[in-house]
Amino acid sequence: MRQDYKENLKLAFDTVRTHKLRSFLAVLGVMIGVSLIILVVGLVQGFRVTIQNEIAAEGINTAWIDRFSQGPHNGRRPKEERERKPLTLEDGLAIQQLCPAVKQIAISVFQWEQTHTAKYANSLVEGTEFRGTFPAYLEVYANATMKTGRFFTQVENEHRDDVVVIGEDIVKAFFPDDDDAIGKEILVDGTNFRVIGVFDKQLAGFGTSDQDKRVVIPYYTFTKIYSGSSEVAFRFLAYTGQLDAAVDQVREVLRRRRNVAYDKPDNFSIQTNVEIRQQFDDIIHGVVLAIVVLSSIGLLIGGMGVMNIMLVSVTERTREIGVRKAIGARRGDITWQFLFEAMTLTGTGGLIGVLVGSGIVMLIPVVSSLKAVVPMWAVIAGFSVSVSIGLIFGVWPATKAARLNPVEALRYE
């Protein structure tokens, strides 16, 4: 039996070599379909790795607390969210004091609806990420590492000093020929601040541009300048292995402080990095599934092309089939001969598609800033699917060939 399979496989390769152009045209759809799948999976996987690295870099034991629910809201939040009372500084201090699983909490104050500008001499940067916070910010935000200078102290915070720590993009815009920004004074929304530190540049990736435009000042300095309505939000760092316990403790404290009835939902939002990563993975899986389904249309067209070519091949080789049956070939031998031929056609097309798609994916990081990774499962799946296409669409031609009457086949001209 093994010898029969080897002979059928040899015959299949001989047929492909004999009709090169026809074979190429037959599997063109399979090649394109497999190439697209490899390309899309490579791009999506690269994007996924980038996001996961960024989330891990921000700290896996951290969580955000905000008055509003996280995620998209189509430009307008529900009435229930808009009517929620704001979080307060006292809420954050209570969390630090009453939640033993919380190692540290960064309390920040913003004015989301205002566009903030930073200015130095004749240079202007708009859309800065401007906030007031506490020194704990440096410990809670893993991506808040210092390139030069230092972060402000609690004494400077309590004295409401006009000091600022800025991101790399702000430095490049204001001091292109002077790397030492320390000690310079810049204007932020019309107020003078002395630069005491510069954050490290963030690795290129999703959502890093705003981080390099950070303008961070002491919390009490911010409230001194903006006496009107501001939004307070928290981010806390849990002790290792105690993130879930910390979330439960924080939820209990906030529900009690905000007078939420036991049968009512939270009127605030807590989101962990673990949840963000899971949500992103769910989105990625949905995108990959949708694209694979769409790419399968090309594979379906390719399979129909292979079936059509195989039916023509059966007709052309009717006499050959008759001769094989006359000298003892069984129906199963004829069936497997044509099935092997169909699977060899589509398998070859799939292999070329994998090589082309992988080559493009490996070229993308070289010619652009995008990351792209070809996982081994995608290569195996692409080749396996292409072979399966040949098996499925080769059944009818193979069955038709096996059912030919040997006497009539020998008389066929």
C-alpha positions, 0 to 999 in steps of 0.5 A, spaced: 500 500 500 505 504 501 508 503 494 502 505 491 502 511 495 509 513 492 507 511 485 501 515 485 505 521 488 510 520 483 505 520 477 502 527 481 508 530 480 510 528 473 503 531 471 504 538 474 511 538 471 508 536 464 503 541 464 506 547 468 502 553 465 496 549 466 497 547 473 500 554 475 493 557 473 489 552 476 492 554 483 493 561 482 487 562 487 490 558 492 496 561 492 493 568 493 488 566 498 494 563 502 498 569 501 493 573 504 492 569 510 499 569 512 500 576 510 494 578 515 496 574 520 503 576 520 501 583 521 495 582 526 500 578 530 505 583 530 500 588 532 498 584 538 505 583 540 506 590 540 500 592 544 502 586 549 509 589 550 506 596 551 501 593 556 506 589 560 511 595 560 506 599 563 505 594 569 501 588 569 499 589 577 496 596 575 489 598 574 485 605 573 479 608 576 475 613 573 468 616 574 466 614 567 466 607 563 472 605 559 472 604 552 468 607 546 462 611 547 460 614 540 462 621 542 456 622 548 456 618 554 449 615 557 445 620 561 447 615 568 454 616 566 454 624 565 450 624 572 455 621 576 459 625 581 466 626 580 471 622 584 475 626 589 482 627 592 479 624 598 477 618 595 484 616 593 487 618 600 482 613 603 484 607 598 491 608 600 489 608 607 484 602 607 486 598 602 492 593 604 493 590 597 494 597 594 501 598 594 501 605 591 496 610 588 497 615 583 492 621 584 491 625 578 487 631 576 486 633 568 481 638 564 479 633 559 475 638 555 481 643 554 486 643 549 493 644 553 499 648 549 506 648 551 510 654 549 518 656 549 520 662 545 517 661 538 516 654 539 509 651 540 506 644 542 499 643 542 495 637 544 499 636 550 497 631 555 497 635 561 496 633 568 497 634 576 499 628 580 503 626 586 510 623 586 507 616 587 506 617 579 513 615 578 512 608 582 505 607 579 507 608 572 512 603 569 513 607 563 514 614 567 522 613 567 527 619 568 532 620 562 535 627 565 533 631 571 528 628 577 521 628 579 518 633 583 517 632 591 512 632 596 515 638 599 514 641 592 507 639 591 505 641 598 508 648 596 505 648 590 511 650 586 511 651 579 515 645 576 514 641 571 517 634 568 516 634 560 516 628 555 521 627 549 517 630 544 516 637 548 524 637 549 525 636 541 520 641 539 523 646 544 530 645 545 533 641 538 540 644 539 540 643 547 539 636 550 539 639 557 532 642 558 533 642 565 532 649 569 529 652 563 522 655 563 516 654 559 509 656 558 504 651 559 497 655 558 500 661 559 503 659 566 511 659 567 514 652 569 521 651 571 523 644 567 526 639 573 526 633 569 525 629 562 521 622 561 525 617 557 522 616 550 517 611 549 518 605 545 514 606 538 508 603 538 500 604 539 498 610 543 505 612 545 505 619 542 501 622 547 506 619 552 512 623 549 508 629 550 506 629 557 507 635 561 506 633 569 506 638 574 504 637 582 497 636 584 496 642 588 500 646 583 494 644 578 489 646 583 492 652 584 492 654 577 485 651 575 480 653 581 474 650 576 472 644 575 477 638 573 476 631 573 480 626 578 482 619 576 486 614 580 491 609 578 494 604 583 499 599 583 497 592 587 502 588 591 505 582 587 499 577 586 494 581 589 491 585 584 484 581 584 484 582 592 486 590 591 480 591 586 475 588 590 478 592 596 478 599 592 470 597 589 468 596 597 471 603 599 468 607 593 461 604 593 461 605 601 464 612 600 459 614 594 453 611 597 452 606 592 446 601 594 448 594 595 443 592 589 445 597 584 451 597 579 458 601 580 457 608 579 465 608 577 469 604 573 475 600 575 479 596 569 486 592 570 491 591 564 489 584 564 482 586 562 485 590 557 489 585 554 483 580 554 479 585 551 484 586 545 485 579 544 478 578 543 478 583 538 484 581 535 481 574 534 475 576 531 478 580 526 483 574 524 477 570 524 473 575 519 479 576 515 480 568 514 473 567 512 474 573 507 480 570 504 477 563 504 473 566 498 480 566 494 481 559 496 474 557 494 475 560 487 482 556 487 479 550 489 473 550 483 479 552 478 483 545 480 476 541 480 475 544 473 482 542 471 482 536 474 475 534 470 479 536 463 485 532 465 480 526 466 477 527 459 484 528 456 486 521 460 480 517 459 484 512 454 490 512 460 485 510 465 482 504 461 489 502 460 491 502 467 484 498 469 486 493 463 492 491 466 489 490 473 488 497 476 483 497 482 478 503 482 481 505 489 488 506 485 485 510 480 481 515 485 487 516 489 491 517 483 487 523 481 486 525 489 494 525 490 494 529 483 489 535 486 492 535 493 499 536 489 497 541 485 493 545 491 499 543 496 504 546 491 500 553 490 499 553 498 507 552 499 508 558 494 503 562 497 506 561 504 513 563 502 510 569 498 506 571 504 512 570 509 517 574 505 512 580 505 511 579 512 519 579 513 520 585 509 515 589 512 519 591 519 525 592 514 521 598 510 517 601 515 516 601 523 510 596 523 512 590 526 510 583 523 510 576 525 509 569 522 507 564 527 508 557 525 501 555 526 499 560 521 504 556 516 502 549 518 495 552 517 496 555 510 499 549 507 494 544 511 488 548 508 491 548 501 492 541 501 485 540 504 482 544 498 485 539 493 482 533 497 475 536 497 475 539 490 478 533 487 473 528 490 468 529 484 474 528 478 477 522 482 470 519 483 469 520 475 475 517 473 474 511 477 468 509 475 470 509 467 468 503 464 475 500 462 472 497 455 469 504 453 475 508 456 480 504 451 476 505 445 476 513 447 479 517 442 
